[in-house]
Amino acid sequence: MNPVSKATLRYLKTSAQKTRLVVNQIRGKTANEAMSILRFTRKHVAKDVEKVLKSAIANAKQGERKVDVDSLYISRAFVNAGPMEKRIRHRAMGRTFRILKRSCHVTLHLDEKR
């Protein structure tokens, strides 16, 4: 079944593992409850996830169907790994170590409670 609205944030400059900690807290919650959880979560990535949630709510308001914003809940929320930037760090005796700067993609689907 198609969601009422969907929003995706791509190429977020943090690892998928750190982002999943925040997204797991809001999965299955109502949109208003998830917004308050994100506002008081002490993880830096919570601000970015809150922006995605606001975007999904705005997409639901703009849709063709009449949607009650108070009845929206997060039906699906997932975080996928994005591309990694590869950097090098110079070490002793002419060696180099690789640094992987990770990124991720966050997707939220909203549905109406019936």
HUSULNOR-V588693 format. One record per residue. N is the residue number from 1. RES is the residue in three letters. D_LAST is the distance of its C-alpha to the last C-alpha in Angstrom with 2 decimals. Layout:
BEGIN
n={N | N}
res={RES | RES}
d_last={D_LAST | D_LAST}
END
This chain:
BEGIN
n={1 | 2 | 3 | 4 | 5 | 6 | 7 | 8 | 9 | 10 | 11 | 12 | 13 | 14 | 15 | 16 | 17 | 18 | 19 | 20 | 21 | 22 | 23 | 24 | 25 | 26 | 27 | 28 | 29 | 30 | 31 | 32 | 33 | 34 | 35 | 36 | 37 | 38 | 39 | 40 | 41 | 42 | 43 | 44 | 45 | 46 | 47 | 48 | 49 | 50 | 51 | 52 | 53 | 54 | 55 | 56 | 57 | 58 | 59 | 60 | 61 | 62 | 63 | 64 | 65 | 66 | 67 | 68 | 69 | 70 | 71 | 72 | 73 | 74 | 75 | 76 | 77 | 78 | 79 | 80 | 81 | 82 | 83 | 84 | 85 | 86 | 87 | 88 | 89 | 90 | 91 | 92 | 93 | 94 | 95 | 96 | 97 | 98 | 99 | 100 | 101 | 102 | 103 | 104 | 105 | 106 | 107 | 108 | 109 | 110 | 111 | 112 | 113 | 114}
res={MET | ASN | PRO | VAL | SER | LYS | ALA | THR | LEU | ARG | TYR | LEU | LYS | THR | SER | ALA | GLN | LYS | THR | ARG | LEU | VAL | VAL | ASN | GLN | ILE | ARG | GLY | LYS | THR | ALA | ASN | GLU | ALA | MET | SER | ILE | LEU | ARG | PHE | THR | ARG | LYS | HIS | VAL | ALA | LYS | ASP | VAL | GLU | LYS | VAL | LEU | LYS | SER | ALA | ILE | ALA | ASN | ALA | LYS | GLN | GLY | GLU | ARG | LYS | VAL | ASP | VAL | ASP | SER | LEU | TYR | ILE | SER | ARG | ALA | PHE | VAL | ASN | ALA | GLY | PRO | MET | GLU | LYS | ARG | ILE | ARG | HIS | ARG | ALA | MET | GLY | ARG | THR | PHE | ARG | ILE | LEU | LYS | ARG | SER | CYS | HIS | VAL | THR | LEU | HIS | LEU | ASP | GLU | LYS | ARG}
d_last={13.96 | 14.64 | 13.15 | 12.37 | 15.52 | 18.23 | 21.34 | 24.44 | 27.45 | 30.47 | 33.81 | 32.96 | 36.31 | 35.41 | 35.10 | 31.93 | 32.61 | 32.60 | 29.45 | 27.52 | 28.30 | 26.29 | 23.40 | 22.98 | 22.45 | 19.32 | 17.59 | 14.11 | 14.31 | 12.50 | 14.56 | 16.45 | 17.31 | 18.47 | 20.54 | 22.33 | 22.97 | 24.53 | 26.56 | 28.27 | 28.70 | 32.41 | 32.28 | 33.58 | 31.04 | 28.15 | 29.13 | 28.74 | 25.31 | 24.28 | 25.57 | 23.45 | 20.26 | 21.42 | 22.11 | 18.68 | 17.18 | 19.94 | 19.23 | 15.62 | 17.27 | 19.90 | 17.86 | 18.02 | 14.43 | 13.53 | 11.40 | 10.81 | 12.63 | 11.69 | 8.01 | 9.60 | 10.57 | 13.43 | 12.56 | 16.27 | 19.35 | 22.84 | 26.42 | 29.14 | 32.83 | 34.54 | 38.22 | 40.83 | 43.69 | 46.89 | 49.51 | 52.72 | 54.35 | 58.11 | 59.54 | 63.03 | 65.67 | 64.14 | 60.88 | 57.37 | 53.98 | 50.79 | 47.98 | 44.49 | 42.32 | 38.81 | 35.79 | 32.16 | 29.15 | 25.76 | 22.52 | 19.02 | 15.86 | 12.80 | 9.24 | 6.15 | 3.76 | 0.00}
END
